């Protein structure tokens, strides 16, 4: 009897456990979809330098996204009565953005791999594609088989299936993995590499726009790969709704229509500046905005940190020292990603890429400016402080009226150099999709299929900004010297 009673208790507990767990698991699985429905917005992550899948075009002076993946994203959003938001960033940052909740899905010509399946779930296939080798037309008679690329330098976009294929199928190849496709194209055109492993539709688009390039007559030992959409793990309702739209696309043969539309969108006979001038103007505005905020807030924060480090309170001084050493001892690129992903993953805040990039610039510059201020303060003769104390001034008034004015005068050249450096380093925030000069130059590379000209224009724009700031700082320095 005692045995039967124990068995019944165990059975009841197991039943209750299943009853409690199943609704919780189901709730967790629905959490992502419920959040999307609540916001009314579907955030689609992609890398818009991958025509004809995704790219940007100019319509009446305004930039718009176009391509196969864009039309597919529009259909998925429309089918689910959601507003579409495109989040454009580098391809190798997309998975991190999806896992930290910065985006809801990835639609970027992605293929499924065992490594990626561990991190995300994939939809049904919406199209198939194969890979080819893009080479210079002048090397037409040089490469006939994959063996001809052995011991040669070959490019592939970083974090893609093409990178893996190049590593596995080309014997002793020196693989050059580049973050962006236009950079890889430029590497081919400038003789930095012998070939580029690339998806066939994208290669065909570049060949049409570049007479110096061609597709090599070589074959990879592979079957055609499925292009799929990536969604977060354990999101069955989101995945089901995505697959429902994909089924309609496949049943109605819409991909071919999307391809035709993309081909038309890529054709534009306007001049270079008529087509792409708006991108550079937009990038210039954002660069000036984030640089000005970075300079002003970085200087204010840096001055406060310098004073904290010089404080007689040991704890405050230690905190300031750790802050400075950590930021000066880690790459700015890492800091940008920490702010971008950390605001969502750690703090649970949905902060835009522009704000995250600006915060990272302010934090990074404040550490360097703090050391500049500290050196300037220490350079002021101690007799100045003693004289102020004799006049009855307290510490704060001594710093405000006596020490800091002299320190700023001494550190102005170093401060000017830091401001110039900040403008140039603002290009790093392009990695998280901030539309500053470098980011928009990269966008134009992808649209125009011209990897070189946009870089020249970007370089000139950065030079004008930094030269103007340098001259301005020289004038201020000259005025201050005149007061001597």
Secondary structure, 3 states (H helix, E strand, C coil): CHHHHHHHHHHHHHHHHHHHHHHHHHHHHHHHHHHHHHHCEEEEEECCCECCCEEEEEECCEEEEECHHHHHHHHHHHHCCCEEEEEECCHHHHHHHHHCCCCCEEEEEEECCHHHHCCEEECCCCEEECEEEEEEHHHCCCCCCHHHHCCCEEEEECCCHHHHHHHHHCCCCEEEEECCHHHHHHHHHCCCCCEEEEEHHHHHHHHHHCCCEEECCCCCCCCCEEEEEEEECCCHHHHHHHHHHHHHHHHCCHHHHHHHHHHHHHCCCCCHHHHHHHHHHHHHHHHHHHHHHHHHHHHHHHHHHHHHHCCCCHHHHHHHHHHHHHHHCCCHHHHHHHHHHHHHHCCCCCCCHHHHHHHHHHHHHHHHHHHHHHHHHHHCCHHHHHHHHHCCCCHHHHHHHHHHHHHHHHHHHHHHHHHHHHHHHHHHHHHHCCCCHHHHHHHHHHHHCCCCHHHHHHHHHHHHHHHHHHHHHHHHHHHHHHCC
